[in-house]
């Protein structure tokens, strides 16, 4: 049991200043500042504690808090707060990513507004501008994460262009190069003509787009005259006619009877007036288009592979901006789509355009700027991936890294088992400069972690490679470089491998897989033990959120409107592994209402501490001796329900099923603690006030009720704290507690003591009472009895034990069900009573003076009519030989039970109808 501290004890003074109206904006910022000033978020290296560490998926330095960030970081904060409260040395490492392309694009757009480009400034001045932008705007998302309540270890804040981190990236490159895993060469890459850089395959977003399929006639060369034939053609189908200027062959399938006779002959390439061969390759799809394929090795990855196989010439017809170059002849200087229109027009005029068809094809777009990417041959740096991938495959198969939900393992394996070499060079100025220098005199290539002073030939004419490294090449070191690697720091030794990674499925390939590969290579261990792939956030209709649809929910506006706790709890309550969230504002309003319920219930508890002079000394004395507690049936019940809630939440959290954990938290507090135990306590307190009794037994009952109210509330606040940190801290500071902050208190667990036991007997007894009270409330609602009107009722219990239970709780039943006169026997005169049955106990409610009899007769007749229809349906099914012989046994049994219940309910309704009708005569 926690001891109260003098500093934060519940004194007479603060009893007299109870909590006001719930307004999160009055305390959320101050509480966060209090946590930071006390340095509660900092993870200390402690050999006596088990480490628990998480690295944040570093948001782009250009970023702002969107709903995906809000979900991802709320889930991380829940887990790190729980670990901290459980006594682990918890460390959540925050940071931001320099985001090469994204950040450079932002600054370039700002420069464009001024009418200048990065090339006008030059590399050094441009990079300086980017750093200035980063200093002004780069911490924006950090402050937003704080508003969300994230308890990151801000002392360990990292940036992927920090000096120490840059050293780690350089070490990574040089080590991989020296070990033969990094190489440079001319290969097909994805080129963005807007960003003017290469991008990797997984940075290309493929979209289905409507377009055209052009059938173009390529004239065969007459073998006798050597001139283009006017009668013989091979018609090719293409979606990109502008690239035909770079064709170096036409390919057909060797099994295609239509074209066998042309294999080995030559074609005069239209517009380019170049002779190209007809080649045979089984790669060609005979069913696509005309079955003849134009081969453009410099502008198509599949054609590039064909060129290597058939030793074809490679002709590049475009520059960096996707503008046609000198190899395009008279089309030089035209932008690619402008050239397409001109080429189509010219072919049509020449009679070579056979037909045009509508066609849907997959187009690759740059994921950074949404420009159509251009495949091209380029001299780039690559990482050889096969050797790195093998241990990463085994690590997941062996369970060293577990994906939750497990289905994401299949996606992981599909990619990594078919992995291609990784193009890591980017033609940018913002990022990690490639640590390679070229000698201007002897052409020597120098790869070094430090800038060389001179070449081995003695020349100082050294030029560093102008490219930077792919952003993911640096972020794949995040779990260990953020802890000081390649230096052997104490933090690295203690907190690595990290415990958990929470991330979205969209970066499993970009980031998760690469972290696993690099960690196994450099650290000889996995980077994390579990990967929880959080769901996506969709709108209430299941649609992906987008600005164009107008269904985007801004988490910052939600925080400003409802508070951070409401947003966090909503997101967590919707998080079920493997299922996308459906988020609407009304759900956030529901969480706000729940927060308000917690606030008001806590105010009630605090007010009764004052009313009954409940002193902290009394809590201390009860803590010392459990026998001082007069635990009644309802106290045993609520404590048992709390113990079950603790057990359930622990089970759900172990599976990252936040939705079920939140459901348990809500159900326990609202439906059990508030709806029943607090209502029971009101009866206890009202009786004490009414009789002003100094009876020792009654005083013990009051004290026990107060103590259990405090105990359950205090323990529940700790249970809820990781989900709703602000409101729980605020309330906890106003009730007796141990320590300075709830976030440093212990997370609840059942300890097998009297107060933390599951009591099934007490639960069964209270459940009996609750069902009877609920049945009476149901009748009251159905009969539209005024909630403020007390009624007369009789209960004929099913047995003697139930009779004793109900008599012992008569006062509670009368108060909870609004009963003025309650008997425990069947009424002698039944006229004016309506009868219902619950758990074999008969309940009689006197209605004569409290209902509209005519309206009630009409209502019951309507219900009987609908019930008769259902009974008839069930009877027909069960009397149908085909249904009985073919339907599964469980379906048949369900139908039988449905029929039995329907008949029983019909019998009760008919009795009620007869009773109500008899009241007409009485009236």
ABEGO torsion letter per residue (X at the ends): XBBBBAAABBBAAAAABBBBBBBAAAAAAAAAAAAAAAGAABBBBBAABBBBBBBBBBBBAABBBBAAAAAAAAAAAAAAAAAAAAGBBBBBBBEBBAGAAAAAAAAAAAAAAAGBBAAAAEAAAAAAAAAAAAAAAAAAAAAAAAAAGBBBBAAABBBAABAAAAAAAAAAAAAAAAAGABBBBBBBBBBBAAAGBBBBAAABBBBBBBBBBBBBBBBBBBAAAGBBBAABBBBBBBABAAAAAABABBBBBAABAAAAAABGBBBBBBGAGBBBBBBBBAABBAABEAGBBBBBAAABAAAAAAAAAAGBBBBBABBAAGBBBAAAEAABGBBAAAAAAAAAAAAAAAGABABBBBBBBBBBBBAAAGBBBBBBBBBBBBBBAAAAAAAAAAAAAAGABBBOBAAAAAAAAAAAAABBBBBABBBBABEBBBBBBBBAAAGBBBBBABBBABBAAGBABBBBBABBBBAAAAAAAAAAAAAGOABBBAAAAAAOBBABBBBBAAAAAAAAAAAAAAAAAAAGBBABABBBBBBBBBBAAGBBBBAAAGABBBAAAAAAAAEAAAAAAAAAAABBBGBBBBBBAAAAAAAAAAAAAAAAAAAAAAAAAAAAGBBAAAAAAAAABAAABBBBAAAAAAAAAAAAAAAAAAAAAAAGBAAAAAAAAAAAAAAAAAAAAAAAAAAAAAAAAAAGBABAAAAAAAAAAAAAAAAAAAAAAAAAAAABAAAAAAAAAABBBBEABAAABBBBBBAGBAAABBBAAAAAAAAAAAAAAAAAAAAAAAAGBBAABBBBBBBBBABAAAAAAAAAAAAAAAAAAGBABBBBBBBABABGBBBBBBGGBBBBBBAAAABBAAAAAAAAAAAAAAAAAAAAAAAAAAABAAAAAABBAAAAAAAAAAAAAAAAAAAAAAAAAAAAAAAAAAX
